[in-house]
Amino acid sequence: MDDHLPPIETHPLQPFLPSNGKILMLGSFPPQKKRWKIDFFYPNFNNDMWRVIGSIFYEDPLHFVDSKAKTYRKEEIIDFLNMVGIGLFDTASEVRRLQDNASDKFLEIVTPTDIAALLTQMPHCRTLATTGQKATDTLCDLLSIAEPPLGHYTEFQHAGHPFRLYRMPSTSRAYPLPLTKKAEAYRKMFHEIGLL
């Protein structure tokens, strides 16, 4: 029996932190490169994040989707995020994959992300949002705050400022909720924080 641990993977992307950012959305960790369609966050074509965002802000789930090429329009996504003020990163900076898949269930977090360091680069940010259970668990542990109910927020203090942590449904297809319901939950959050 092979008792060697899987290798430690370092996060392959730089944090995306617009200086005007009002919200920092945090997943757990990107899938393996073989699943990527774009060199950016939520790169798996079976993840609906960019369909959810298209539904909310453009009333079109395919706004950021290039259906023919089965990929996403990365430059349009980046322009949109900069314009609206949405930052992206993940709650883990280093992980081990205990199985050869993208499931959070089999991710062992070796090094959590230094969230405080990210927030110093987004001085207007007062909202964090986790996009899945593993990310929520990790962030609540890191910040010692109570886990909010799904689709809702917990208030906390950081560096002398009031913050909200929203716990959002995963946009992975593995999470059994229709796209319209996921978009509804994210729309409510963006409305509450003044981005809609």
C-alpha positions in Angstrom: 0.0 0.0 0.0 1.3 3.5 -0.9 1.3 5.5 2.2 2.9 8.6 0.6 0.9 11.8 1.0 -0.3 13.6 -2.2 1.9 16.5 -3.1 1.1 20.0 -1.8 -0.4 22.3 -4.4 0.2 26.0 -4.3 -2.6 28.3 -5.5 -2.0 28.8 -9.2 -3.7 32.3 -9.5 -2.9 35.7 -8.0 -5.7 37.2 -5.9 -8.0 39.4 -8.0 -8.4 42.6 -5.9 -9.9 45.7 -7.6 -8.9 48.8 -5.6 -12.6 49.9 -5.7 -13.7 46.4 -4.5 -16.7 46.4 -2.2 -16.9 42.6 -1.8 -14.4 39.8 -1.7 -15.8 36.4 -2.8 -13.9 33.4 -1.6 -14.1 29.8 -2.8 -12.0 26.9 -1.5 -9.4 26.2 -4.2 -9.3 25.9 -8.0 -9.9 22.6 -9.7 -7.0 20.7 -11.4 -5.7 22.5 -14.5 -7.0 19.8 -16.8 -10.5 21.1 -15.9 -9.8 24.7 -16.7 -11.4 26.6 -19.6 -9.9 30.0 -18.7 -6.9 31.0 -16.7 -9.0 32.6 -14.0 -11.3 31.9 -11.1 -14.2 29.5 -11.5 -12.6 28.1 -14.7 -14.5 24.8 -14.9 -17.2 24.8 -17.5 -19.4 22.8 -15.1 -19.2 25.6 -12.5 -22.0 28.1 -13.0 -20.5 31.2 -11.3 -20.3 33.1 -14.6 -23.8 32.0 -15.6 -25.1 33.2 -12.2 -23.3 36.6 -12.6 -24.6 36.9 -16.2 -28.2 36.1 -15.0 -28.0 38.8 -12.3 -26.3 41.7 -13.9 -27.3 41.1 -17.6 -30.5 38.9 -17.3 -28.6 36.4 -19.5 -26.9 33.3 -18.1 -24.8 33.1 -21.3 -23.5 36.7 -21.2 -20.0 35.6 -20.3 -20.2 32.2 -22.0 -18.8 31.4 -25.4 -21.1 28.4 -26.1 -19.5 27.4 -29.4 -15.9 27.2 -27.9 -17.2 25.9 -24.6 -15.4 28.5 -22.6 -15.9 31.8 -20.8 -15.1 35.4 -22.0 -12.3 36.1 -19.6 -11.5 39.7 -20.6 -15.2 40.6 -20.3 -15.4 39.0 -16.9 -12.4 40.9 -15.7 -13.7 44.2 -17.1 -17.0 43.6 -15.4 -15.4 42.7 -12.0 -13.3 45.8 -12.1 -16.2 48.0 -13.0 -18.6 46.7 -10.3 -15.9 46.2 -7.6 -15.9 42.4 -7.0 -12.7 40.8 -5.7 -11.9 37.0 -5.9 -9.6 34.6 -4.2 -9.8 31.4 -2.2 -9.7 30.5 1.5 -6.8 28.0 0.9 -3.3 29.0 -0.4 -1.9 25.5 -0.3 -3.8 22.2 -0.4 -3.4 18.4 -0.8 -6.0 16.6 -3.0 -6.7 13.4 -1.3 -8.5 12.1 -4.4 -8.0 12.9 -8.1 -11.0 15.3 -8.4 -12.2 18.8 -7.8 -14.4 17.9 -4.8 -14.0 20.1 -1.7 -14.7 17.0 0.4 -11.3 15.6 -0.5 -9.3 18.8 -0.1 -7.0 19.0 2.8 -6.1 22.6 3.5 -2.4 22.9 4.3 -2.1 26.7 4.4 -5.2 28.9 4.8 -5.1 32.3 3.0 -4.1 35.4 4.9 -7.4 37.2 4.5 -6.3 40.3 6.4 -3.5 40.8 3.9 -6.0 40.7 1.0 -8.3 43.2 2.7 -5.5 45.7 3.1 -5.5 45.9 -0.8 -9.2 46.5 -0.9 -9.7 49.4 1.5 -13.5 49.9 0.6 -14.4 46.2 1.1 -16.8 45.5 4.0 -18.3 42.3 2.7 -16.9 38.8 2.4 -18.8 36.0 0.7 -18.0 32.3 0.7 -19.0 30.3 -2.3 -19.2 26.8 -0.7 -19.2 24.9 2.6 -15.4 24.2 2.7 -14.7 27.9 2.2 -17.2 28.9 4.9 -15.8 26.4 7.4 -12.2 27.6 6.7 -13.1 31.3 6.9 -15.2 31.0 10.1 -12.3 29.1 11.7 -9.8 31.7 10.6 -11.8 34.7 11.8 -13.5 33.0 14.8 -17.0 34.0 13.7 -20.3 32.2 13.7 -21.4 30.5 10.5 -24.3 32.3 8.9 -27.3 30.4 7.5 -27.1 29.7 3.8 -27.9 32.9 1.8 -27.6 35.1 4.9 -24.8 36.9 6.7 -23.0 37.2 10.1 -21.7 40.6 11.2 -18.1 40.8 12.6 -15.4 43.4 13.2 -12.1 43.5 11.5 -9.4 46.1 11.8 -11.8 48.5 13.4 -14.5 48.2 10.7 -17.9 46.4 10.6 -18.0 43.6 8.1 -20.5 41.1 6.8 -19.8 37.5 5.9 -22.3 36.0 3.5 -22.5 32.2 3.1 -23.6 31.5 -0.4 -24.6 28.3 -2.2 -21.8 26.7 -4.2 -22.0 27.3 -8.0 -20.6 23.9 -8.7 -23.0 21.6 -10.5 -22.4 19.0 -7.8 -24.4 21.3 -5.5 -28.1 20.3 -6.1 -29.8 23.6 -6.6 -31.1 24.9 -9.9 -29.2 27.8 -11.5 -32.2 30.1 -11.1 -32.3 29.5 -7.3 -28.5 30.1 -7.0 -28.9 33.3 -9.0 -31.7 34.4 -6.7 -29.5 33.9 -3.6 -26.6 35.9 -5.1 -29.0 38.6 -6.4 -30.3 39.2 -2.9 -26.8 39.5 -1.6 -25.6 42.0 -4.3 -28.8 44.0 -3.8 -28.3 44.1 0.0 -24.7 45.4 -0.3 -25.7 48.0 -2.9 -24.1 46.6 -6.1 -27.5 46.2 -7.7 
